Amino acid sequence: MILVTSANGNQGTRLVPKLLEAGHHVRACVQSSASADRLRARGVEDVVVGDLADPAVVARVVRDIESVYHVGPTIHPVERAIGFAMVDAARAAGVGHFVFSSVLHAITTDLVQHEIKRDVEEHLLSSGLEFTILQPSNYMLPRRLKPVFEEGVFRLSWSLDRHQSMVDLEDITDVAALVLGAPERHAAATYELVGPGRFTAHDIGRVLTTVLGREIGVERVKSEGFVDARHDDRDSDTRQYQARVVGAIQARYSSHDFLGNPNVLTYLLGRSPTTFEDFVRREYAAFQAGN
Ligand SMILES: NC(=O)c1ccc[n+]([C@@H]2O[C@H](COP(=O)([O-])OP(=O)(O)OC[C@H]3O[C@@H](n4cnc5c(N)ncnc54)[C@H](OP(=O)(O)O)[C@@H]3O)[C@@H](O)[C@H]2O)c1
């Protein structure tokens, strides 16, 4: 059985159906019963609802598991402790293979969430577990396109002139499914997952204008709306932590480009990775179809 954490998130919602389709037994871990219901409706029989910050939950989710796919929830205040606990519990439970979804350039210590993943990678490397580490670049996120389709503007919370490399979540989860399907073939590997090209916000605006056939503006905003919207019930420590993470992202991506190379992803997929233009075309077609 394969355990997927953050199972109703950006990666999980795409990965879990691929694993089920390939005939794997999946255990999904989420925090809310609403997400658990959604996963059960999609055919996941074994769903654990719990807070991964609780070591008892971590010990429970790894029991009788062959392979783990661990994704740390976005900007979680104890992401590092959760990662360490997942590795330790997996080792204690005799898990055969641990796949850690890290991030491109985890060595960049002025990005808080990168430094945490660097530490988790090191902990995993030192654990004696069989492992694979995936290092995705910035996700091509459908939610970033919603204001584009609805209002004709692309918004970003860092410099509009800095370049970034991006990767399609379908490509990341295609690779995750490949690795989980043949873990021994990918043992002890660390893979950078990066789509083709490098884009400033202005470049992104140009692609959007071409695909949508109307002028799309680009606009710098003060903060990432999703952080505010998704966490209204945050305590003040969490609020402060998340403000620190978002501030570090804005500072780093405003003073440096964030770039990677698509060679590894191309090799793993055995095809060309999804381009940003392909991604926009797919998402725009889904938007127009009302999905
Ligand atoms: N955004 C990017 O461009 C990017 C790029 C590279 C790497 N990353 C990294 O990728 C990770 C996020 O991946 P993602 O976007 O796929 O995940 P995500 O969407 O943030 O994951 C959300 C899922 O995590 C669950 N969850 C949240 N807190 C939990 C807790 N305390 N205990 C148990 N489950 C919990 C949620 O459960 P409910 O559904 O029940 O709420 C939900 O199913 C982060 O570590 C981020 O740094 C992000």
The ligand as an SDF file (V2000), in Angstrom:
LIG
                    3D

 48 52  0  0  0  0  0  0  0  0999 V2000
    3.4270   26.1350   -4.8560 N   0  0  0  0  0  0  0  0  0  0  0  0
    4.5290   25.8620   -5.5380 C   0  0  0  0  0  0  0  0  0  0  0  0
    4.7860   26.4620   -6.5950 O   0  0  0  0  0  0  0  0  0  0  0  0
    5.4900   24.8290   -5.0170 C   0  0  0  0  0  0  0  0  0  0  0  0
    6.5860   24.4610   -5.7870 C   0  0  0  0  0  0  0  0  0  0  0  0
    7.4570   23.4690   -5.2920 C   0  0  0  0  0  0  0  0  0  0  0  0
    7.2230   22.8840   -4.0460 C   0  0  0  0  0  0  0  0  0  0  0  0
    6.1400   23.2920   -3.3200 N   0  0  0  0  0  0  0  0  0  0  0  0
    5.9270   22.6720   -2.0150 C   0  0  0  0  0  0  0  0  0  0  0  0
    4.8990   21.7180   -2.1600 O   0  0  0  0  0  0  0  0  0  0  0  0
    4.2360   21.5530   -0.9100 C   0  0  0  0  0  0  0  0  0  0  0  0
    2.7590   21.7190   -1.0860 C   0  0  0  0  0  0  0  0  0  0  0  0
    2.2710   20.7970   -2.0280 O   0  0  0  0  0  0  0  0  0  0  0  0
    0.7450   20.8940   -2.4780 P   0  0  0  0  0  0  0  0  0  0  0  0
    0.5090   22.2710   -2.9980 O   0  0  0  0  0  0  0  0  0  0  0  0
    0.4640   19.7170   -3.3240 O   0  0  0  0  0  0  0  0  0  0  0  0
    0.0360   20.7000   -1.0870 O   0  0  0  0  0  0  0  0  0  0  0  0
   -1.1970   21.5140   -0.5020 P   0  0  0  0  0  0  0  0  0  0  0  0
   -2.1780   21.8110   -1.6060 O   0  0  0  0  0  0  0  0  0  0  0  0
   -0.7230   22.6360    0.3450 O   0  0  0  0  0  0  0  0  0  0  0  0
   -1.7870   20.3780    0.4650 O   0  0  0  0  0  0  0  0  0  0  0  0
   -3.0040   20.5710    1.0590 C   0  0  0  0  0  0  0  0  0  0  0  0
   -3.3930   19.2310    1.6840 C   0  0  0  0  0  0  0  0  0  0  0  0
   -2.6690   19.0720    2.8960 O   0  0  0  0  0  0  0  0  0  0  0  0
   -3.5600   18.6710    3.9150 C   0  0  0  0  0  0  0  0  0  0  0  0
   -3.0710   19.1880    5.1980 N   0  0  0  0  0  0  0  0  0  0  0  0
   -2.8370   20.4770    5.5200 C   0  0  0  0  0  0  0  0  0  0  0  0
   -2.3740   20.5770    6.7780 N   0  0  0  0  0  0  0  0  0  0  0  0
   -2.3370   19.3020    7.2680 C   0  0  0  0  0  0  0  0  0  0  0  0
   -1.9800   18.7480    8.5180 C   0  0  0  0  0  0  0  0  0  0  0  0
   -1.5460   19.5110    9.5300 N   0  0  0  0  0  0  0  0  0  0  0  0
   -2.0850   17.4090    8.6950 N   0  0  0  0  0  0  0  0  0  0  0  0
   -2.5250   16.6110    7.6720 C   0  0  0  0  0  0  0  0  0  0  0  0
   -2.8580   17.0890    6.4550 N   0  0  0  0  0  0  0  0  0  0  0  0
   -2.7690   18.4210    6.2610 C   0  0  0  0  0  0  0  0  0  0  0  0
   -4.8760   19.3090    3.5310 C   0  0  0  0  0  0  0  0  0  0  0  0
   -5.9230   18.5930    4.1500 O   0  0  0  0  0  0  0  0  0  0  0  0
   -7.4570   19.1080    3.9690 P   0  0  0  0  0  0  0  0  0  0  0  0
   -7.7440   18.9160    2.5090 O   0  0  0  0  0  0  0  0  0  0  0  0
   -8.2330   18.2190    4.8350 O   0  0  0  0  0  0  0  0  0  0  0  0
   -7.4440   20.5380    4.3890 O   0  0  0  0  0  0  0  0  0  0  0  0
   -4.8530   19.1580    2.0120 C   0  0  0  0  0  0  0  0  0  0  0  0
   -5.3670   17.8870    1.6340 O   0  0  0  0  0  0  0  0  0  0  0  0
    4.7850   22.6240    0.0380 C   0  0  0  0  0  0  0  0  0  0  0  0
    5.7270   22.0180    0.8860 O   0  0  0  0  0  0  0  0  0  0  0  0
    5.4500   23.6010   -0.9110 C   0  0  0  0  0  0  0  0  0  0  0  0
    6.5180   24.3130   -0.3220 O   0  0  0  0  0  0  0  0  0  0  0  0
    5.2650   24.2100   -3.7760 C   0  0  0  0  0  0  0  0  0  0  0  0
  1  2  1  0
  2  3  2  0
  2  4  1  0
  4  5  1  0
  4 48  2  0
  5  6  2  0
  6  7  1  0
  7  8  2  0
  8  9  1  0
  8 48  1  0
  9 10  1  0
  9 46  1  0
 10 11  1  0
 11 12  1  0
 11 44  1  0
 12 13  1  0
 13 14  1  0
 14 15  2  0
 14 16  1  0
 14 17  1  0
 17 18  1  0
 18 19  2  0
 18 20  1  0
 18 21  1  0
 21 22  1  0
 22 23  1  0
 23 24  1  0
 23 42  1  0
 24 25  1  0
 25 26  1  0
 25 36  1  0
 26 27  1  0
 26 35  1  0
 27 28  2  0
 28 29  1  0
 29 30  1  0
 29 35  2  0
 30 31  1  0
 30 32  2  0
 32 33  1  0
 33 34  2  0
 34 35  1  0
 36 37  1  0
 36 42  1  0
 37 38  1  0
 38 39  2  0
 38 40  1  0
 38 41  1  0
 42 43  1  0
 44 45  1  0
 44 46  1  0
 46 47  1  0
M  CHG  2   8   1  16  -1
M  END
$$$$
